[in-house]
Amino acid sequence: MSRQHTNDSNDAGSGGREPEDIVAEAIQILEGDDESIRHAFRYWHPYDLALVYRDAKMTHRTRLLEVLDFDQLTGIMRELDPALQLESFQMLGRERAAEVLNRMDNDDLADTMAAVSVEAKEFLLSLMKREERDTVRKLLTYEPETAGGLMTNRYVWFYERYTVREAVEKVKAFAELTKHVHYFYVVNEEKRLVGTLSYRELVLAQETETIQALMNEKVISVTADTDQEEVARLFEQYDFLSMPVVDENNRLIGIVTVDDVIDVLREEAHEDFNKYSATDKTIDFRTNPFTAARRRLPWLIMLLFLGLVSGSIISRFEETLQQVVALTFFMPMIAGMTGNTGTQSLAVVIRGLASEKLDKGSVSRLIGRELVVGLIIGTVCGLAVALVAGFWQSSLPLGLVVGSSLFLTVIIGTMAGTVIPLILYRLNADPAVASGPLITTLNDIFSLTVYFGTATLFLSYIL
């Protein structure tokens, strides 16, 4: 449906506007009568209406729920978190709540019910039609981070023996299910998945042709227990909009749609970012300070004790520092460059592991490439700092010690950022656990050892 209108209120949900502006305009609209509210909101996107619902007062929330039609209410529910969904269903009343629940995708409902209390789950299930309720209960039996936990039963299938005319008649009969359907799925008499068919192929075919003659028999599917990251990888590789889910006998039991995969990618990105920054769980603007501190402390305490190792290394070379005080000038630069190069390599490896499967050949190529990168960066930076240190301190030997130390530590940092996550990956551990602060701390230890060790070795030349 086109959304190109001249009425200002029709454009309120358009992209680019600040959330507070959208909420402010919506509150003004909600001061009107029922008909004017419906007219003003008729083209608003569900995301923007959900934004209004989240940020508005209770009186305005109640007004929204009273006035909007079922399609809009269903769209809003998809965008709300489980706590607000439950509140909304309780405010709607049994009849209206039941209508919205029966219109929602069952995979979204399963996610909601998995996040609320047992009493709330039973309350919501009691409002639904028996068939929909049974489907949601079945979805709840699957692990949440699997294809079974993502899939929906909102799809249309045909028998391979159908003609195009019969298939079109079924599409008309299940028009409500085909709103967001991208492919049709073909099964044999045993309900086993044998092919797929696109809308375009169905519409352009002759009425007397059979589905078997039109379908694509090379079907890529997943099982219910396939990990959601693997599902997302297949979507990315093949540019799917939906993908069938089958049981152990290849019987079609549901589909995963691209909107759910986008949510998976966002969740995995948040999870990896939290681990990369040395926090095991999500911390956002709404997290209270005690919870945030509790989630950060374990990693930071570990890194604190690792940091003490760096201090002990410096104390071992106290005599060298006393004789060449100028060495202290370059300590932050050496440690910082080593940590930076290690963190860069770590980011490259984690991103690569998230997007593709690695074999021995690709691992060898990756390590070789990062070694070359380290050699190039180390050479350029080492020569530059050697010249700067030599002229600044009027000591060529000191410049050579600083430059050669930087050259070695950059290579060490690059290799640490590459090899550590690969080792964890081979051990079936999450490579994102090799977080930035951990790599940086380890590289501090390596860099200071190399730096002061090199300076001590050539101390007589520096003096």
N, C-alpha and C positions, 0 to 999 in steps of 0.2 A: 504494500500500500504506500502511495506517495505521501511524503511528509512536507512537501513544498507548499507552504501556505503563507499568506501575508499577515494573518492574525498573530500578534505578539505572543499570546499565550500558547499558541500551537508550536512555537519555536522554543518554548521554555526548556524543553528537555534536550535541545540540541547540544552537540559537543562543544567544548571550549568555555562553557560558563562555569563560574565558581559555584561550589555546592551551596554556600550560604545564600547566593543570589537565587538559586533554584528554590530553596526552601522558603525564602522570603516571598517570592512570587506565589508559590503554592499556598502559603498561609493567607495571602490576600484573596486568592480564588476561593478558599474554603469559607470565607465570610459570606459568600453569596448563597442563593437558593440552590436546591438540588439540581434543577435543570441546567443552570448556568455552570455549576461545578462539573457536571458530566460533559457539557459542551467544551469547556476549557481544557479538560484533561483527556479528551478523546484520542489525541495523538501523542500523548506523553509516553515516553519509553518506560517499561516496568522498572528499570534500574533507577531512573530519576524519581519515580513514585515511591520506590523503596527507600531511597535516600531521604525523601520528605518524611516518610513514616518513621524512620529511625531518629530523626532530629527534631520532630515536632512534639508539641505537648500532647498529653493524653486526650484532651478534648478534640484536637485536630486529628489524631489517630482514629478516634471513634468516628469522626465525620467521614474520613476517607473510607473506612470499612462499611459505613452505612450507604454511601452514595455510589461507589464504583461498581461496575458490572463484574460478572464472574470471570471473564477472560482477563480483565485487568487485575483482579484480586489474585488470580492464579499466577500471573506474571510477577506480582509483588512478592508472593510467598517464596518463589524460586530464589529471590535475591536477598532474603532475610536470613539471619542466623537462627539456629534452632530455638533459642530462648524467645526471640521475638515472634517466630512462627507460632509457637505454642500459645503465647499471649494473644496473638491475633485470632487463632482458632477459638479460644475461649471467649473472646469478645464478640465473635461473629454470631454465636448461637448455633445450636445443633444443626438446623436445616441448611443454613448458608455455609457453615463449616464443612458439612458433609459434601455439599456440591463442589466446593473448592478442592477438597481432598480427592474426590473422585476424578477431577480434571487434571490434577498434578501428575507428572511423570513418577512412576513408582520407584525409580532409582533415587529421585530426590527425596521422596517420602521415607525410603529406607535409611538414607543418610540422616534425616531429621530424627527418626525414631531411635536410631542407634545412639543419638547424643542426648536424649532426654531420659527422665526417670521411667521406671517400669510402669508406674501409675499413669503418667502422662502418655506413654506409648499405648497402653491399653485403652485409654480414653479416646485417642485419635483413631485407633483401629476399630473401635466400636461404632464410629460414625460412618465407616466406609462400607461400600457394597461388598458382599461376601467374596466375589471373584477378585476384586482389587485387594481386599484384605489378605486373602490367601497368597496372592502374588507378592505382596510386601513382606509377609512372614517368610516366604521362601527366600527372598533376596537377603533378608537379615541373617540367614544361615551361612552366607558366604563371608569370607574374610574381607574386611573393609578395603584393603589395598590390593585387591585382585580384580580381574575382569568381571567376575561374578558380582562383586560389590559395586561395580560401576554400571552394569548393564541395565537396560530397560526392556519391558515387554511391548513397548509402543513401536511395532513394526508390522509390515504386511508381507505375507508369504504366499506363494502360489505352488500348486502341484505342477510338476514338469509336463503333465499331460494336458494342462489347460490350454485353450486357445487364447488369442489376444482378446477376443470379445469377452470371454469368461473372466479374464484377468481384470479388464477394465471395469466390468460389473462389480467385482470384488472391491476394487479401489473406491468406487462410488459408495458401496455399502459401508466401507470403513473410512470414509472421508476424514473423520476426526483424527484418525491415527496417521493420516498421510500429510498432515500440516508440515511437519519437519522431516519427513522421510526422504532420503536421498537415493536409496536403492531398494529394490524388491528382492526377496530371497526365495529361491526355488528349492523345493524338497521333493523326494520321491515318496512312494506309498508308505515307506517305513519312517517317514518324517526326517530322513537323513538329508543334510544339506548337500545339494549337488550343483548349485549354480547361483549366479546373481544377475540382475537385470536393472538397467537404469530407467528413469522416467522417460528420457529421450528415446531410448530404444523401444519402449513400449508404445509411446505415442506415434512414432513413425512407422510402426509395423502394420502389415495387413491384418484385418480382423480374423482371417482364417488360419493364420500362421500359429504354430504351437510355441509355447514358451520354451520347450526343450530345444527347438531349432534356433531360438534367439539368444538364449542365456549364455553367459560366460562361465565355462566350466572350471576355469582356473581360479578357485576361491581361496583367499587367504583368511583364515579364521584363527581364533584363540579358544582355549578352554577356560572354564570358569575359574580355575585356580592359577591362571597366568598372572604374574605380577603386573601391577599397573604401569610400572616403568617400562616393561617390555611392550605393553600395549601402546604406550605413548610413542615408543621408538618405531613401531610398525606404522603408526599413523604418519609420523614424520617422513619415513622412508617412502611410503607409497601415496602420500597426499590423500588419504582416505577422509571421507566425511562421516562414515560409520563403518563398523566392522562386526561381523557375526560372532556370536559366542556359542560353542557347541559343548555337548557332554562327551563322556568317554566313548560313546557309540556314534559320534558325529551327528547327533540330533540337535537341531537348532533350538536353543533355549532363551536367546535374547540377543540384543545388539548393544554395542558401546558407541556413543555418538561423540562427535568432535568437541562439543561444548564441555563434556565431562573430561575429556583428555586435556583440554586447556586448563581446567581446574587442577588436574594432576600435575601438569608441568609447573604451574604456579606454586603448588604445595611443595613439590620436590625442590624447586629453586629456593623457596623460603627455608626448607630444612637444610639444604646444603649451605646456604648463606649463614644460617645460625651456627652450624658446625665449623664452617670456615672462620667465623669470628669467635670461636671458642665458647659458644653457648649452645647447650643441648636442646633447648626448647625455644619456642617463639617468644620474643619479647617485643611488644609494640608500644604505642603511645599510651595505651590504656592499662598496661601492666603496672600493678602497684609496686612501690620501691622495694618492699621486703621480698616479694616474689622474684623481681628482677635480680636483686642481689643474691638470693639463694641459687638461682640458675647460673649466675656468672662465677660465683665463688670457687666451685670445685676446680675448674680449669685454671683460674687465676692463682689459686694456692699452689697448684702443681708447677705453674710457670714461675711463681715466686721462688720456689726452691731451686728450680733449674737456673734462675737468674743468679742465685748465690754461687753456683758453680762458676759463672763468669767472673764474679768478684774474687773467688779463690784463685783463678787463673792469673788475674792481674797481680794478686799478692805474691805469687810465686816468682813474678818477674820484677819485683820491687827494686832490686839492685840495678837492673837494666834501666828502669825508669828514672832512678836517681841520677844515673850517669848521663842519660840522654832524655832530658825533660821534654824536648821537642816531639818525642814519640806520642805524648798525650794529645797533641794538637790533631793528630790524624785518626785517633781511636774511633770517634763517632762516625767519621766518614767510612772507615773500613767496615765497621759493624753494620752501619746503615745500608751500604751498597750490597753487602752479602745478603742481608735480610730481604732487600727489595728484589734482587734477582731470584732468590728462592721463592718468594711469594708469587712473582710473575710466572715462573715455571709451574708452580703448584696450581695456579688458576688455569693454565693451558691444559694440564693433565686432567684435572677434574672435569673441565668442560668436554674434553675428548672422551673420557670414560662415560659421560652421561649421554653421548650421542652415538657411540659406536662400540662394537665388540672388538677387543684387542686380541690378536694372536701373537705368536712369538716373533713373526716377521715385523708386524707393525710396532711391537714394543721395542725391538732392536732399532728400527728406523727412528722411533721417537727419541730414544736415549742418544742415538748418534747425532740426530739433529740438534738436540738441546746441548750436547757437548760442543758441537761446532759453534752454536750461538754463544755459549759461555766463553769459548776461546776468543771469538771476535770481540764480544763486549769487554772481556778481561784485558785483551791487548790494547784496545782503544783507550779504555779508562785508565789502565795501568800506565801507559806511556804519558797520558795527559797529566796524571797526578804526580808521576815521577819528575816531570819537568817543573811543575808548579812547586813541589816540595823542595826540589834541588835549588831552584833560584830563590825561593822564599827564605830558606834556612842557610843558603850559601854552602850547601853540602851535597855534592853529587852522590856519595855513598848513601846518605840518608834518603835522598830521592829514589835511588834504585831499590832500597829496602822497602820503602812505602809502596812504590809502583809494583814491584814483584809480589809483595804481599797481597795487594789488591787484585792482581791478576789471578793468583792462586785461589783467593777466597771467593771471587766471583764464580770461578769454575766449580768450587765446592758447593756454593749456594745454589747454583743452577742444577747441579746433579742431585742435591738433597731434595729440592723442590720437585724433581722429576721422579726419582727412585722411590722415595718414601711412600707416596700415594700408590705407586704401582705395586710395591710389596704388600701394602694393605689390601689392595684389590685382589692380588693372588691368594691372600689368606682369607678371602671372602669377608673382609671387613670393609666398612664404608670408607672409601678414600678421603671423603670430606672431613673425616675425623682428624686427618693430618692438617689441622687448621693453620691459618696464617700466623697467629701468635706462637704456636708450637714450632713451626719451621723457623720463624725469626729468632726465637730463643736458642734453638739448637745451632743455628748459623752464627749467632753471637759467640757461642762457645768455640766453634770451629775457627772463626775468623780471628778471635783474640789469640788463640793458641798458635795459629800460623804466623800472625803478625809479630807477636813478641818472641816467638821461637826464631823467626828469621832475623829479627833485630839482634837477638842475643848471639846468634851464630856469626853475624858479621859486625859485632860490637866494636872490635878492634879497628875495623876500617872506618866506622862512623866517627869514632873518637879521634 
